[in-house]
Structure formats: C-alpha cells, structure tokens
Amino acid sequence: MKILIACSSGGHLTQALALRGWWEQHERCWATFPVEDARSRLADERVYEIHYPTVRNLPNLIRNFGLARHVLARERPDLVFSTGAAIALPFFALARLHGARTVYLEPVDRVTSPGLSGRLAYPFADEFLVQWEQMRAFYPGSRNVGVVL
C-alpha cells in the first residue's frame, strides 16, 4: 500500500510519527509545512512542502489545492491519512478523484469539541477516527481508537 501522510508540523506531526509502526511498513510520502521542525523530523522521508500559513489564508488554500492535485497525480497513493490541520482539506477533497481512500485522525487535544479542520475533513473522510469517546457524538460513524500518544 502507498500512503500519503498530510499533516501540519508540531503536534499533528508528532501524532503521525507516533504511528510509525503502521506507516513504516508501507511506501509513503509526506505533505507538511516548510519548517525546521518538520524538515529535521522527516529528514529521511520523501516530503512535499505545502504553502504556509494555511489557517484562514485563502490564497494559500488555493495554492495547496493545486499542490494537492499535483502530488496526488504524481504519487498515486492508495490512502491519504491526516492528523490535521488545515492541510487535510485539499488532499481529502481531491483524493477520490485520484482513486485514494481517506482516513482522518482527530487530534488528541480535541476532547470536548470538534476542531475546524476535523469538521471540514469529515465529509471527505472514508474513515474518521477520534481519540475520546465523547467526540463520537460530533462525528456520526466515527471510530474511537483511544489516545495515540
């Protein structure tokens, strides 16, 4: 299986890295911020740097849709996985057009209310995972996988 992991740096990247036992078994590439945190932690991985900042930045959202289209066409992943944040939207929205399934993991700090990125990614997610049982009320059909970190 070929995986594209699209996530912001910092805590979102930490969550994705915590799943190393799963993703290291597969061919993969990453889409993340062009910041030292991500560059150093993904030094041995194939990485596409997205346009930053993403939060409430319409020009970069449009650029990232173009980048997502390019990356998805080039990489042809079987699965697009994300731990958030805003970077998930362009990759999830376009994934089906490229034959990829999508899985979103709502961040661990979302305990009592959904985040904006999760709400935007939810309609495009083939599988939506939460880390706290009470979050299932916000995302019908989601699955509680427990705390990843």
N, CA and C atoms as a LAMMPS dump frame, in Angstrom:
ITEM: TIMESTEP
0
ITEM: NUMBER OF ATOMS
447
ITEM: BOX BOUNDS ff ff ff
-5.0000000000000000e+02 5.0000000000000000e+02
-5.0000000000000000e+02 5.0000000000000000e+02
-5.0000000000000000e+02 5.0000000000000000e+02
ITEM: ATOMS id mol type element x y z
1 1 1 N 0.846 -1.177 0
2 1 2 C 0 0 0
3 1 3 C 0.885 1.231 0
4 2 1 N 0.466 2.245 -0.719
5 2 2 C 1.187 3.513 -0.779
6 2 3 C 0.369 4.562 -0.027
7 3 1 N 1.024 5.254 0.898
8 3 2 C 0.346 6.197 1.776
9 3 3 C 0.899 7.604 1.574
10 4 1 N 0.01 8.567 1.553
11 4 2 C 0.373 9.981 1.618
12 4 3 C -0.091 10.47 2.982
13 5 1 N 0.836 10.944 3.79
14 5 2 C 0.513 11.465 5.118
15 5 3 C 0.581 12.981 5.035
16 6 1 N -0.566 13.616 5.189
17 6 2 C -0.657 15.072 5.099
18 6 3 C -0.986 15.623 6.483
19 7 1 N -0.034 16.354 7.051
20 7 2 C -0.277 16.918 8.382
21 7 3 C 0.577 18.151 8.613
22 8 1 N 0.101 18.993 9.5
23 8 2 C 0.868 20.156 9.915
24 8 3 C 2.058 19.689 10.732
25 9 1 N 2.972 20.585 10.988
26 9 2 C 4.119 20.261 11.84
27 9 3 C 3.691 20.324 13.304
28 10 1 N 4.631 20.227 14.21
29 10 2 C 4.328 20.304 15.639
30 10 3 C 3.572 19.093 16.132
31 11 1 N 2.494 19.326 16.886
32 11 2 C 1.73 18.244 17.499
33 11 3 C 1.067 17.313 16.493
34 12 1 N 0.623 17.85 15.367
35 12 2 C -0.001 16.999 14.339
36 12 3 C 1.025 16.019 13.776
37 13 1 N 2.228 16.499 13.538
38 13 2 C 3.297 15.63 13.052
39 13 3 C 3.689 14.618 14.129
40 14 1 N 3.735 15.051 15.372
41 14 2 C 4.049 14.145 16.473
42 14 3 C 3.061 12.991 16.522
43 15 1 N 1.771 13.293 16.338
44 15 2 C 0.751 12.244 16.328
45 15 3 C 0.992 11.266 15.177
46 16 1 N 1.301 11.789 14.003
47 16 2 C 1.549 10.923 12.851
48 16 3 C 2.802 10.067 13.07
49 17 1 N 3.827 10.668 13.631
50 17 2 C 5.061 9.913 13.892
51 17 3 C 4.848 8.818 14.932
52 18 1 N 3.907 9.021 15.841
53 18 2 C 3.606 8.009 16.861
54 18 3 C 3.042 6.732 16.238
55 19 1 N 2.591 6.829 15.004
56 19 2 C 2.035 5.671 14.296
57 19 3 C 3.061 4.996 13.395
58 20 1 N 4.327 5.233 13.652
59 20 2 C 5.424 4.693 12.841
60 20 3 C 5.3 3.186 12.617
61 21 1 N 4.894 2.449 13.624
62 21 2 C 4.753 1.004 13.487
63 21 3 C 3.813 0.612 12.366
64 22 1 N 2.851 1.465 12.061
65 22 2 C 1.914 1.212 10.97
66 22 3 C 2.486 1.688 9.641
67 23 1 N 2.859 2.964 9.54
68 23 2 C 3.222 3.51 8.24
69 23 3 C 4.597 3.098 7.733
70 24 1 N 5.507 2.704 8.618
71 24 2 C 6.843 2.363 8.134
72 24 3 C 6.851 1.071 7.311
73 25 1 N 5.779 0.305 7.392
74 25 2 C 5.672 -0.932 6.615
75 25 3 C 5.296 -0.682 5.157
76 26 1 N 4.948 0.553 4.824
77 26 2 C 4.41 0.886 3.51
78 26 3 C 5.249 1.948 2.809
79 27 1 N 5.136 1.953 1.5
80 27 2 C 5.717 3.055 0.738
81 27 3 C 4.921 4.299 1.118
82 28 1 N 5.601 5.423 1.274
83 28 2 C 4.907 6.61 1.752
84 28 3 C 5.617 7.879 1.307
85 29 1 N 4.852 8.957 1.39
86 29 2 C 5.394 10.293 1.24
87 29 3 C 4.601 11.189 2.179
88 30 1 N 5.103 12.379 2.394
89 30 2 C 4.508 13.305 3.345
90 30 3 C 4.226 14.64 2.674
91 31 1 N 3.229 15.339 3.173
92 31 2 C 2.961 16.725 2.799
93 31 3 C 2.838 17.492 4.113
94 32 1 N 3.694 18.484 4.299
95 32 2 C 3.705 19.217 5.561
96 32 3 C 4.296 20.607 5.373
97 33 1 N 4.414 21.339 6.464
98 33 2 C 4.92 22.714 6.428
99 33 3 C 6.422 22.761 6.141
100 34 1 N 6.866 23.833 5.504
101 34 2 C 8.293 24.016 5.237
102 34 3 C 8.985 24.665 6.443
103 35 1 N 8.997 23.963 7.555
104 35 2 C 9.598 24.494 8.785
105 35 3 C 10.642 23.508 9.304
106 36 1 N 11.578 24.007 10.092
107 36 2 C 12.688 23.183 10.567
108 36 3 C 12.217 21.969 11.361
109 37 1 N 11.184 22.134 12.164
110 37 2 C 10.637 21.017 12.937
111 37 3 C 10.325 19.831 12.024
112 38 1 N 9.577 20.083 10.972
113 38 2 C 9.198 19.011 10.043
114 38 3 C 10.395 18.53 9.238
115 39 1 N 11.216 19.445 8.784
116 39 2 C 12.384 19.051 7.978
117 39 3 C 13.315 18.127 8.754
118 40 1 N 13.575 18.445 10.007
119 40 2 C 14.505 17.622 10.782
120 40 3 C 13.887 16.265 11.146
121 41 1 N 12.605 16.252 11.48
122 41 2 C 11.967 15.007 11.897
123 41 3 C 11.667 14.075 10.721
124 42 1 N 11.608 14.632 9.518
125 42 2 C 11.315 13.833 8.321
126 42 3 C 12.5 13.82 7.356
127 43 1 N 13.706 13.984 7.885
128 43 2 C 14.908 14.111 7.059
129 43 3 C 15.109 12.935 6.108
130 44 1 N 14.719 11.745 6.496
131 44 2 C 14.924 10.557 5.665
132 44 3 C 13.686 10.146 4.884
133 45 1 N 12.68 11.021 4.856
134 45 2 C 11.422 10.71 4.177
135 45 3 C 11.263 11.563 2.919
136 46 1 N 10.396 11.144 2.008
137 46 2 C 10.058 11.944 0.829
138 46 3 C 8.957 12.924 1.241
139 47 1 N 9.242 14.214 1.128
140 47 2 C 8.347 15.245 1.663
141 47 3 C 8.01 16.287 0.595
142 48 1 N 6.744 16.633 0.538
143 48 2 C 6.279 17.763 -0.266
144 48 3 C 5.942 18.88 0.707
145 49 1 N 6.518 20.049 0.474
146 49 2 C 6.263 21.179 1.363
147 49 3 C 5.081 21.982 0.831
148 50 1 N 4.128 22.198 1.708
149 50 2 C 2.911 22.908 1.324
150 50 3 C 3.091 24.407 1.561
151 51 1 N 2.173 25.182 0.997
152 51 2 C 2.209 26.637 1.171
153 51 3 C 1.709 26.98 2.566
154 52 1 N 2.48 27.775 3.257
155 52 2 C 2.255 28.088 4.666
156 52 3 C 2.216 29.597 4.846
157 53 1 N 1.36 30.153 5.671
158 53 2 C 0.417 29.516 6.583
159 53 3 C -0.838 29.034 5.861
160 54 1 N -1.568 28.149 6.536
161 54 2 C -2.772 27.572 5.942
162 54 3 C -4.05 28.073 6.588
163 55 1 N -3.997 28.434 7.841
164 55 2 C -5.216 28.784 8.582
165 55 3 C -5.748 30.138 8.12
166 56 1 N -6.963 30.082 7.582
167 56 2 C -7.675 31.278 7.15
168 56 3 C -6.884 32.128 6.159
169 57 1 N -6.135 31.449 5.299
170 57 2 C -5.341 32.121 4.28
171 57 3 C -5.829 31.611 2.926
172 58 1 N -6.765 32.331 2.322
173 58 2 C -7.401 31.882 1.085
174 58 3 C -6.405 31.702 -0.068
175 59 1 N -5.461 32.635 -0.288
176 59 2 C -4.51 32.397 -1.389
177 59 3 C -3.72 31.097 -1.217
178 60 1 N -3.285 30.788 0
179 60 2 C -2.532 29.551 0.21
180 60 3 C -3.424 28.32 0.141
181 61 1 N -4.686 28.461 0.517
182 61 2 C -5.618 27.346 0.355
183 61 3 C -5.742 26.984 -1.12
184 62 1 N -5.867 27.995 -1.961
185 62 2 C -5.967 27.761 -3.408
186 62 3 C -4.678 27.144 -3.933
187 63 1 N -3.528 27.667 -3.501
188 63 2 C -2.238 27.101 -3.913
189 63 3 C -2.117 25.641 -3.467
190 64 1 N -2.597 25.363 -2.258
191 64 2 C -2.485 23.999 -1.743
192 64 3 C -3.409 23.029 -2.465
193 65 1 N -4.523 23.515 -2.992
194 65 2 C -5.36 22.651 -3.831
195 65 3 C -4.589 22.274 -5.093
196 66 1 N -3.882 23.239 -5.688
197 66 2 C -3.063 22.948 -6.861
198 66 3 C -1.936 21.983 -6.536
199 67 1 N -1.294 22.191 -5.395
200 67 2 C -0.219 21.3 -4.967
201 67 3 C -0.76 19.899 -4.689
202 68 1 N -1.899 19.811 -4.025
203 68 2 C -2.506 18.501 -3.733
204 68 3 C -2.822 17.765 -5.034
205 69 1 N -3.365 18.464 -6.004
206 69 2 C -3.675 17.85 -7.3
207 69 3 C -2.402 17.283 -7.928
208 70 1 N -1.325 18.063 -7.899
209 70 2 C -0.042 17.636 -8.464
210 70 3 C 0.523 16.416 -7.718
211 71 1 N 0.544 16.487 -6.403
212 71 2 C 1.115 15.401 -5.593
213 71 3 C 0.3 14.12 -5.75
214 72 1 N -1.014 14.232 -5.702
215 72 2 C -1.866 13.048 -5.85
216 72 3 C -1.698 12.407 -7.223
217 73 1 N -1.586 13.23 -8.265
218 73 2 C -1.393 12.696 -9.614
219 73 3 C -0.022 12.037 -9.75
220 74 1 N 0.974 12.607 -9.138
221 74 2 C 2.33 12.074 -9.237
222 74 3 C 2.525 10.81 -8.393
223 75 1 N 2.047 10.841 -7.172
224 75 2 C 2.299 9.749 -6.232
225 75 3 C 1.298 8.601 -6.344
226 76 1 N 0.079 8.883 -6.733
227 76 2 C -0.976 7.873 -6.829
228 76 3 C -1.094 7.025 -5.555
229 77 1 N -1.3 7.675 -4.39
230 77 2 C -1.411 6.891 -3.152
231 77 3 C -2.705 6.086 -3.118
232 78 1 N -2.657 4.994 -2.385
233 78 2 C -3.863 4.214 -2.13
234 78 3 C -4.656 4.836 -0.995
235 79 1 N -3.939 5.518 -0.096
236 79 2 C -4.546 6.077 1.098
237 79 3 C -3.943 7.437 1.41
238 80 1 N -4.806 8.39 1.739
239 80 2 C -4.37 9.684 2.262
240 80 3 C -4.77 9.692 3.728
241 81 1 N -3.79 9.874 4.594
242 81 2 C -4.003 9.879 6.039
243 81 3 C -3.617 11.242 6.575
244 82 1 N -4.413 11.747 7.53
245 82 2 C -4.086 13.042 8.129
246 82 3 C -4.443 13.078 9.604
247 83 1 N -3.609 13.788 10.342
248 83 2 C -3.88 14.115 11.738
249 83 3 C -4.238 15.586 11.851
250 84 1 N -4.441 16.258 10.743
251 84 2 C -4.787 17.676 10.713
252 84 3 C -3.555 18.511 10.452
253 85 1 N -3.626 19.739 10.371
254 85 2 C -4.843 20.523 10.498
255 85 3 C -5.336 20.926 9.106
256 86 1 N -5.299 22.205 8.778
257 86 2 C -5.913 22.702 7.548
258 86 3 C -5.368 22.039 6.287
259 87 1 N -4.188 21.511 6.334
260 87 2 C -3.596 20.849 5.172
261 87 3 C -4.434 19.663 4.696
262 88 1 N -5.206 19.065 5.586
263 88 2 C -6.003 17.895 5.212
264 88 3 C -7.032 18.216 4.138
265 89 1 N -7.65 19.383 4.196
266 89 2 C -8.77 19.692 3.316
267 89 3 C -8.453 19.524 1.829
268 90 1 N -7.428 20.166 1.272
269 90 2 C -7.21 19.992 -0.165
270 90 3 C -6.89 18.549 -0.564
271 91 1 N -6.126 17.849 0.254
272 91 2 C -5.771 16.466 -0.071
273 91 3 C -6.989 15.549 0.039
274 92 1 N -7.821 15.743 1.051
275 92 2 C -9.013 14.912 1.207
276 92 3 C -10.037 15.216 0.121
277 93 1 N -10.226 16.478 -0.187
278 93 2 C -11.235 16.858 -1.176
279 93 3 C -10.916 16.282 -2.556
280 94 1 N -9.631 16.127 -2.867
281 94 2 C -9.227 15.646 -4.19
282 94 3 C -8.867 14.164 -4.233
283 95 1 N -8.757 13.529 -3.094
284 95 2 C -8.266 12.141 -3.031
285 95 3 C -9.095 11.174 -3.87
286 96 1 N -10.4 11.253 -3.776
287 96 2 C -11.251 10.296 -4.507
288 96 3 C -11.088 10.418 -6.016
289 97 1 N -10.845 11.633 -6.477
290 97 2 C -10.637 11.83 -7.914
291 97 3 C -9.401 11.085 -8.405
292 98 1 N -8.51 10.771 -7.482
293 98 2 C -7.272 10.07 -7.811
294 98 3 C -7.278 8.63 -7.308
295 99 1 N -8.454 8.152 -6.907
296 99 2 C -8.593 6.758 -6.506
297 99 3 C -8.079 6.414 -5.123
298 100 1 N -7.88 7.411 -4.281
299 100 2 C -7.358 7.166 -2.932
300 100 3 C -8.466 7.233 -1.891
301 101 1 N -8.341 6.385 -0.897
302 101 2 C -9.236 6.442 0.261
303 101 3 C -8.637 7.425 1.264
304 102 1 N -9.462 7.889 2.203
305 102 2 C -9.003 8.878 3.176
306 102 3 C -9.323 8.44 4.6
307 103 1 N -8.374 8.696 5.498
308 103 2 C -8.553 8.431 6.919
309 103 3 C -8.051 9.649 7.683
310 104 1 N -8.908 10.173 8.544
311 104 2 C -8.567 11.342 9.356
312 104 3 C -8.561 10.94 10.822
313 105 1 N -7.529 11.347 11.54
314 105 2 C -7.437 11.124 12.98
315 105 3 C -7.566 12.477 13.67
316 106 1 N -8.689 12.682 14.363
317 106 2 C -8.902 13.928 15.1
318 106 3 C -7.833 14.018 16.185
319 107 1 N -7.171 15.162 16.334
320 107 2 C -6.069 15.298 17.3
321 107 3 C -6.488 14.993 18.738
322 108 1 N -5.535 14.553 19.508
323 108 2 C -5.758 14.141 20.89
324 108 3 C -6.264 15.294 21.763
325 109 1 N -5.935 16.519 21.409
326 109 2 C -6.376 17.644 22.236
327 109 3 C -7.83 18.031 21.984
328 110 1 N -8.479 17.374 21.041
329 110 2 C -9.905 17.583 20.8
330 110 3 C -10.664 16.607 21.683
331 111 1 N -11.044 17.078 22.89
332 111 2 C -11.656 16.224 23.9
333 111 3 C -13.152 16.484 24.025
334 112 1 N -13.554 17.762 23.95
335 112 2 C -14.961 18.102 24.186
336 112 3 C -15.628 18.83 23.027
337 113 1 N -14.856 19.251 22.044
338 113 2 C -15.462 19.936 20.898
339 113 3 C -14.616 19.687 19.653
340 114 1 N -15.262 19.638 18.496
341 114 2 C -14.527 19.364 17.261
342 114 3 C -13.73 20.584 16.801
343 115 1 N -12.64 20.332 16.1
344 115 2 C -11.854 21.41 15.523
345 115 3 C -12.357 21.754 14.136
346 116 1 N -11.968 22.91 13.651
347 116 2 C -12.387 23.355 12.325
348 116 3 C -11.891 22.386 11.25
349 117 1 N -10.644 21.962 11.343
350 117 2 C -10.093 21.062 10.324
351 117 3 C -10.84 19.732 10.289
352 118 1 N -11.147 19.194 11.451
353 118 2 C -11.911 17.956 11.503
354 118 3 C -13.29 18.113 10.885
355 119 1 N -13.945 19.218 11.183
356 119 2 C -15.282 19.455 10.615
357 119 3 C -15.217 19.584 9.098
358 120 1 N -14.143 20.2 8.587
359 120 2 C -14.008 20.346 7.136
360 120 3 C -13.626 19.033 6.456
361 121 1 N -12.794 18.224 7.115
362 121 2 C -12.337 16.963 6.527
363 121 3 C -13.39 15.859 6.631
364 122 1 N -14.236 15.924 7.644
365 122 2 C -15.21 14.864 7.922
366 122 3 C -16.026 14.428 6.696
367 123 1 N -16.592 15.355 5.921
368 123 2 C -17.397 14.91 4.773
369 123 3 C -16.594 14.169 3.698
370 124 1 N -15.281 14.359 3.684
371 124 2 C -14.432 13.736 2.678
372 124 3 C -13.729 12.477 3.19
373 125 1 N -13.902 12.156 4.464
374 125 2 C -13.185 11.035 5.07
375 125 3 C -13.925 9.718 4.865
376 126 1 N -13.218 8.736 4.368
377 126 2 C -13.779 7.391 4.283
378 126 3 C -13.848 6.774 5.671
379 127 1 N -12.886 7.115 6.505
380 127 2 C -12.904 6.674 7.895
381 127 3 C -12.451 7.854 8.749
382 128 1 N -13.203 8.111 9.812
383 128 2 C -12.908 9.224 10.707
384 128 3 C -12.657 8.65 12.095
385 129 1 N -11.471 8.896 12.62
386 129 2 C -11.061 8.34 13.903
387 129 3 C -10.976 9.436 14.961
388 130 1 N -11.455 9.113 16.146
389 130 2 C -11.352 10.033 17.283
390 130 3 C -10.586 9.336 18.396
391 131 1 N -10.091 10.137 19.342
392 131 2 C -9.294 9.572 20.424
393 131 3 C -10 9.616 21.776
394 132 1 N -11.196 10.167 21.779
395 132 2 C -12.004 10.258 23.004
396 132 3 C -13.431 9.866 22.653
397 133 1 N -14.034 9.024 23.46
398 133 2 C -15.38 8.516 23.175
399 133 3 C -16.401 9.638 22.995
400 134 1 N -16.323 10.682 23.796
401 134 2 C -17.315 11.758 23.708
402 134 3 C -17.27 12.492 22.362
403 135 1 N -16.187 12.375 21.622
404 135 2 C -16.09 13.04 20.314
405 135 3 C -16.935 12.336 19.25
406 136 1 N -17.319 11.096 19.491
407 136 2 C -18.149 10.372 18.525
408 136 3 C -19.504 11.038 18.338
409 137 1 N -19.954 11.789 19.34
410 137 2 C -21.238 12.487 19.235
411 137 3 C -21.194 13.561 18.15
412 138 1 N -20.027 14.111 17.896
413 138 2 C -19.881 15.163 16.882
414 138 3 C -19.67 14.597 15.485
415 139 1 N -19.203 13.359 15.424
416 139 2 C -18.877 12.736 14.148
417 139 3 C -19.566 11.379 14.026
418 140 1 N -20.839 11.36 13.609
419 140 2 C -21.554 10.09 13.459
420 140 3 C -20.781 9.134 12.556
421 141 1 N -20.697 7.891 12.98
422 141 2 C -19.986 6.88 12.206
423 141 3 C -18.486 6.839 12.468
424 142 1 N -18.002 7.733 13.318
425 142 2 C -16.56 7.726 13.63
426 142 3 C -16.232 6.55 14.53
427 143 1 N -14.939 6.282 14.657
428 143 2 C -14.476 5.173 15.479
429 143 3 C -13.48 5.703 16.502
430 144 1 N -13.684 5.32 17.752
431 144 2 C -12.753 5.705 18.831
432 144 3 C -11.597 4.711 18.843
433 145 1 N -10.379 5.223 18.619
434 145 2 C -9.201 4.361 18.614
435 145 3 C -8.372 4.552 19.889
436 146 1 N -8.849 5.398 20.794
437 146 2 C -8.105 5.666 22.016
438 146 3 C -6.975 6.645 21.754
439 147 1 N -6.291 6.999 22.806
440 147 2 C -5.227 8.001 22.721
441 147 3 C -4.013 7.404 22.015
442 148 1 N -3.553 8.087 20.977
443 148 2 C -2.427 7.631 20.17
444 148 3 C -1.099 7.913 20.874
445 149 1 N -0.994 9.042 21.526
446 149 2 C 0.282 9.385 22.205
447 149 3 C 0.306 8.86 23.6
